[in-house]
Amino acid sequence: MDRIEDKETLKFITCGSVDDGKSTLIGRLLYDKKAIYTDQIEELKKATKKYSDTNEQLDLSLLLDGLSSEREQKITIDVSYKYFETNKRKFIIADTPGHEQYTKNMVTGASNAKLAIILVNGKKGILDQSIRHSLICSFLKIKNIILAINKMDLINYNASKFMKISEQFNDLVKNFGFESVYSIPISALYGHNVVKKSKDLNWFKGQTLINYLEKIRIKKKTNKKFIFPVQLVSTDSKNKRRYLGTIRSGNLKIGDKVFLMPYKEENTIKTIYFSNKKVTNAQDGQPLSLELKKEIDVSRGDILCSQPTDFEISDELEANIIWLDKKQAFIGRLYYIKIGYNLFGAQIIKINHKINIKTGLEEKSNTLSINDLSVVEISLEKKITISSYEENKKLGSFILIDRVNNNTLAAGMINKVSTNSKNIFYNSSTVSKNDRNKLKGHKSKVLWLTGMSGAGKSTLANMLEIKLYKKGIHSYILDGDNLRKGINKDLSFSEEARIENIRRVAEISKLMYEAGIVVIIALISPYETDRVMAKQLFKKNDFIEIYVQASLSTLEKRDVKGLYLKARKGKIKDFTGIDSPYEIPSSPDITINTETMSKEDAANYLYNKVSKILRVNNN
């Protein structure tokens, strides 16, 4: 028998549509290989009596469906992991959900797998979810697929139906980049072709599932180049700095030359600590703390490596993403991105295409919905060290996070640095914003007035501008209605168009702010996320969010422009407050309630607040 430590470990996932038999298959595999403990069998007997209506002695699907809600519904919700071994190999199995709404869990289970078993119900054939899971496997660079056509007992072990489903699947996934697709007919319920051959399937001359899993050779990508993302920087009692993290590729020894990325600074390994003990060398996958020969400024998320030429430094990238949230994705909306140990702002600036699940073909789109798979261009708020997912799964993968509620929105795999990033270079002006501020005699600021239509934004903006003008303050108003007649006249009032509207206004505001001007924006800007996006373009305390408050009932009574009445009659679509939401600012810098204040009092109140920020001499 092989020694345990010499055995190769294969991590694989099972996936497919609901009720294709994933949990039953794994339960059968473990049971027939005697990889279930006695106490687990006793627990399984109790669960079978309570939850199952099967005539079998044991309902093997319940072995993995550990959550009570899963057992009651007879579906898999969470990712369930099981470990077992044979004489030839060790295995880690991830049983992933079949329901479309649990795609996030499926992505989690598949992230480190080397092989996927995609189950298909022989009676139902290939379903949309089967193709979706195949596409996700393709996105996650899982190159080896087993197509397990299950429930052959329900179709009388029909060979022609098996061949038809197998051929259809192979045709659908021919462009998915798989290195191998092995089709096998099984009945997980009765154990046919799982561990043992079946007389009912004697027409199938291939291997059983376990035989194939034991024998398949997975191509390994060996990368000898040292890569060490810095997870933490610590300082000891003698003020010596150590850099903590895990080797993600290659090996290391004392005296090795390394480079700090993205700065490309050269240094030398002075000391290596493993389990708080000094060692002379370290291997791929080991957690370490390191000391460098030269003291340099190293931060969390920086990378130590042996070859700086292996990476590209960029603030734009192309990636495959799987959208996981009910909230749609829009071009231009600002998110957080977490790559390795880095967390910072990012925007989807282009959706190259998304994949049609039914056909596998590429389609043009400007938005993404839950479970959409697409190729996108992403802009980052700073330049970082870029590695493709193909080269390094840890450094080449990321998640997108909602900036307001911190929900995970998408999982992504980096393909390459964006072509745009390589060919466009930022040119800085010789005359700085501070130079212009000195020339004008005051600081530039952005005063962003947000509130629903009729709240008084434009009125307050005009009254404020007059007061500032009299004090010699250079200001300019960007009014939402005026911009809609000019630079933004091509935009509708859909959520997608509103995001672009705000993005353009924010970028124009930044140019005027850099020119030394106090920019006054009067814009409904209904979405919190987009106001946060605008704020992120400016230095701290240079963007002042002003909430002009009034209740919907008051606004409808005012209705100076007659817009609310038209919206109520259905003559105006996507009108804020009626059939499109307004998200009240969570923490505005200034709030003005125009219900309780006259416009003169409101303008004076606003001016007094702003003049303190601008340090206007009111004597």
Helices and strands as residue ranges (DSSP letters): G 4-6, E 9-16, H 22-32, H 38-51, G 60-63, H 68-73, E 80-85, E 90-95, G 100-102, H 103-110, E 115-121, H 128-139, E 144-150, G 152-155, H 159-172, E 180-185, G 199-201, H 209-215, E 227-235, E 241-246, E 252-253, E 257-261, E 265-274, E 277-279, E 281-282, E 287-292, E 303-305, G 308-310, E 312-323, E 329-330, E 334-339, E 342-355, E 362-363, E 367-368, E 373-386, H 393-396, E 397-401, E 408-417, H 419-423, H 433-440, E 446-450, H 457-470, E 475-479, H 480-484, H 495-514, E 518-522, H 528-535, E 543-549, H 552-558, H 563-568, E 590-593, H 599-614
